[in-house]
Amino acid sequence: MAVMSIAEALRQAIREEMQRDETVFCLGQDVDIPGGMGGAFTVTKGLGAEFGYERVLNTPISEIMMAGVSVGAAIAGMRPICDLQYGDFLFCMMDQLVNQAAKMCYMSGGTVKVPMVMRAPCGATTRGAQHAQSLESYFVHVPGLKVICPSNAYDAKGLMKTAIRDDNPVIVFEHKLLYGSSRKEAGALNPVGEVPEEDYTIPFGKAAIRREGKDVTIVANLLMVYRALEAAQILEKEGVSVEVIDARTLLPFDYDTVLESVSKTGKLCIVHEDTYTGGWGAQVGSYIAENAIYLLDAPIKRVATYDTPIPFSPPLEKFVIPSTDRIVEAVRELARM
């Protein structure tokens, strides 16, 4: 076992897969230039020197081109890992991702596969409305894509390996405040953890229970997992026992684990940095209401980013993003019902 940050665990997963399979390669803006950071958040640092710059391609600032290269290379039999500097730039790639990558296998009757990984840093870090969004809900809406969101180093390595080996396009959302890299962000956490040095994978569609409880279930992802755990500690002192589920993968989603938890607690709170309207939590809430309404003792609560562009002002950004206090208050209301 080795102690790693999420950035280090992602790098190790990519390195091992590049060693294992010659069709795996990386591309992106400044993914590994001499003296550079190794992408925006250090994940690919050193891979160019190790594997050569024919397998670690530094691209121009053209996301539409990066997506086109990724889709074309994947169809041709390669396994590209594309690095976006900010997940917001996924909007520049929408036609390639949604109309091409997601649909080629279906449209070809399974004869064409698109095994590509798109890495997308997400989350608000005082960089304003165009560099701070959590875009998960745009892509969980698209059949043919897979969407994952590792919140710790162990999951980062295992889920990334699964993504690289998958024959379908996978979008990996990585929260900028969780990397634990040498690029420091205000308010960043450093969730280092033990990571096996040997090969392992984590299957998609299987959530993880981070804390067991009996009164209220919280389902969260990425940074919000940590705020939910902090809220659970506060509520424990008030006699409220909270179960915290880390979704880990949003498409496919592990509804069974949520149903099992709700059957025990009778109360559900969904927390995400995505917006309230149309966020991925709306889908989860709808599913639980349709399939387990009689397990619930109270209405489903959602704690989400307010429906506004992310402000540049740090105090305003802090206000619109779900806080530990907002989660605590939502769970208190559920516990009183």
N, C-alpha and C positions, 0 to 999 in steps of 0.2 A: 504493500500500500504506500502511496505517496500523498502528501498534503498539497492540494492545488487550489488555485482560484478558478472561477468559471472560465476566465480567458485562457488560463493554462490548460484546463481540461479540454476545452474546445480545440486548442492547438494540438494537444496530444492525440485526440481522436482523428483529426485531419492527417496528422503525420503518420499514424499507424495505418490508416486506410490508404494513403499514398504509397506506403511501403508494401502493402498487401496487394494492391491493384494498380497496375500501370495506367488504367484508363481514368483514374481520378486525377483531376487537376484543379487549380484555383485560379480565379480571375477577379479583378476588381481594381478600383482606384487606389494606387499606392499600397497594394497588398504586401509588397516587400521590396521597397527600393533601398539602396545603400544609405544608411544613416536614418532611415525612416522608422516609423512606429510599428509597422506591420499592420496596415489597415488603420482605420480610425481608432480602434481600441485594442491594438497590439496582438490580436488573435493569431495572425499569420506571420508574425515576426520570425525571421530566420528560415522560413520554408524555401524561399528562393535560393539562398545559398546552399541549402541541403539538397534540393531536388532539381535545381536548375531553372532558368527563367523560361524554358519552353513549357514547363508544367506549373509555373507560378507567373501568371501574365498580368502585368501592370497595364491597365486600360486608360484611355482618355476619359474625361468627364462626360460620359454619354451613357446614361442608364438604359436607354432604348437599345443601344448597340450591345451592351453587356447582356441584356436579356435575350436578344436575338442570337448572339453567339452561344449562350448557354443552351437555349432550346435546340438550335441546330446541331451543336456538338452532342447533346444527349440523344437526339434522334439517330445520329451517325454512329452511336455506340460508345461514346465517352461518358464520364460521370463528372460533370462540372460542379464546383462549389463556388458560387458567386457571392462576393462580399460587397454589400452596400454600406456606404458610410453612415447613412441615416435611413431608417425604414420608411420615412416619409416619401423617399424617392421611388418607392414601389409604384406610385401613381404614374410615373413615367413608363412603367413596364406593363401596364394593365392589359393591353391587347395580347402581348406575347404570353403573359402568364395565364390569363383567363380564357382567351379564345384559341390559343395555340397549345401551350404546355398542358393545360388541364384537360383538353378535349381530344388530342391526337390519338391516344390509345383507344378511346371509345369510337371515334370516327373511322379508325382503321380496322375495327373488329379485332383489336388486340395484337395486330401485326407490328405496330409502331409503339415503342416505349420511350418515355421521356424521363430518364433517371437523373434529375438535377436537384441541387440544393440551393436555395436562396436564403442567405443569412441577412437578417434585418434588425439592426439595433432599434429599440423603441423606448418610449417613456419620456417623461418631461424632466429636463435638466437645465432649466432657465435659458433656453435657446430660442424661445418664441414659437409662434404658431406653425411654422413650416419645418421645424426640427424637433418636435416634441410629441408627436401623436402616437397613440396605440391603435394600430390598424387591424387587429385580429379579426374583427367582425366582417370586414370586407372580404376576407378570404375563406372563412368558415362557411360562407354562402356559396362557394364554388365547388360543385362536384368534380372530382378528378384531382383536386389538390389535397395535400395533407398539411396540417398546421400544428407545430409543436412549440413549447415555451418552457425550456428548462430553467429552474429556479436555484439550482445548486450545482456544485462541481461534479458530483457523482452522476446526476442526471444528464448534465451537459455532455459528458463523454459518451455515456451509453446511448442517449437519444440521437446524438450526432452520428454515431456509427450506424445506427439503424437507418437514419435518413440517407446517408451516403449509399448504403446497400439497397435501398428501396428502388424499385423500378418506376416509381411515380414521382412527380415533382413535389418537393417538400419545402415549405417555408418555415424557417426557424426564427422565431422572435426571441431576441436576447435583450434584456433590460439593461440600459446604459448604467444604471446605478448598482448593478450586481456583478459586473465583470471582475472587479477586484484587480484591475490591471494597473500599470504604472501611470496611465492617464487618469488623473484624479478628477472626479466630478463632485461638486458641492452636494453634500448629503448622501454620498455613495456608501454602501455597505461593502463589506469584504467577506462574503460567506465562503471562506475556505473550508475544505472538507477532505476526508480521506477518499482517494480514488484508486481502485485496483490498477496495478501496472499491467496486468494481463488483459487479454482481449475479453470484452463483454459487451452485450447490447441490452437495451431496455425496449420492450415491445410498445408500439403505439397503442393508444386506447386503453391505458391502464393508469388510473389516478393513484396518488399516494396519500395515505392518511398521515399527516405530520403531527397531529395531536389528537388523542382520543378524548371524547366527552360524551355527556348524556343529555344535555339540556337543549343545545342549539347546534346546528351544523352550519359551518361557513365553508363555501367553495370559493377558491381564489386562484390566481396565477401570478407568476413572476414576483415583482416587488410586493404586491399585495398579500402574498403568502406570509411575508415577514411582518407586515402590519397587522394581519389577522392573528398571528401568533402572539404579538405584543398585546393586542386587545384581549386575547384569551387569558393571558397572565393577569391583566388588570381585573377582568371579570371573575376570575377564580377567587380573588380576594373578597368578592361580593357574593360568593356562593353560587355563581353561574358557571356550569361546566360546558365548555365549548369544544366541539370536534372541528378540526381544521383539515380540509381536504385540498391538496395541491393538484389542480387539474392535469398538469404536465403536458397533455396533448389535447387540443381543442377539436381537431378533426383527424381521426375519429375521437369521439368523446366517450368517457367512461360513465355512462348514466347509472350502471348497476351499483357502483360504489356509492354514488350519491343517494340512490334509492334505499340502499341498505342502511346508510347512516340516518336518513330522514325517518325510516321506519322505527328507529331507536329514539331519536330526539323529538320528532314531530314538528320541528321548526327549521327553516332554511333561510340563510342569508348569503347572497352571492356578491362577491367583491371583485371589482376589476378597474383598471385604469382606463379602459375603453369608455366611450360615452354612455350615458344612461339610455338614451333612445337608440334602439337597434344594436346595442352592445351584445357580445356573445352570451352574457348572462340572461338576456331576454329569451334566447332560445332554450337555455337550460331551465329557466323558470317555467316556460310554456310546457316543456316536456314533463316536468315533475307535476305540474297542475293537471295535465291531460292523463297521466298514467298513475298518479299516486295522490290525488286530491284528498282522499279519505285518510291518508297517513298524516296529514298536516293538521296541527292544532291552532295554527295562526297563518295569516297571509304571508306569502314569500316577500322578503325584503331584498332590495338591491342597493348597494352602495357603489357609486360609479362617479366618474368625472362628470361635472356639470356640462350641459349641452352648450358649449361655447368654445371658440378657438382657444388654444392654450395661451394664456397671457405671457408676455415677456417679463413683466414685473415679477420678481421673486415672491413677494407677499401674495400677489394675486394668483400666481401659479400654485402656491401652497394651498390657497383657499379652494381652488376648483378641483384639485386632485384629492382622491379619498385619503383621509388621514386616519390615524389610529383612533382619535377621538370620535370621528364620525362612525367608525365601525363599532366602537364601544356603545355609543348611543343607540345605534340600530339594533344591536343585540339585546341591550337592556329593554328596549320596547318589546321585542319578541318575547323575552323572558317573562315580562309582566302579563302577557296575554294568556 
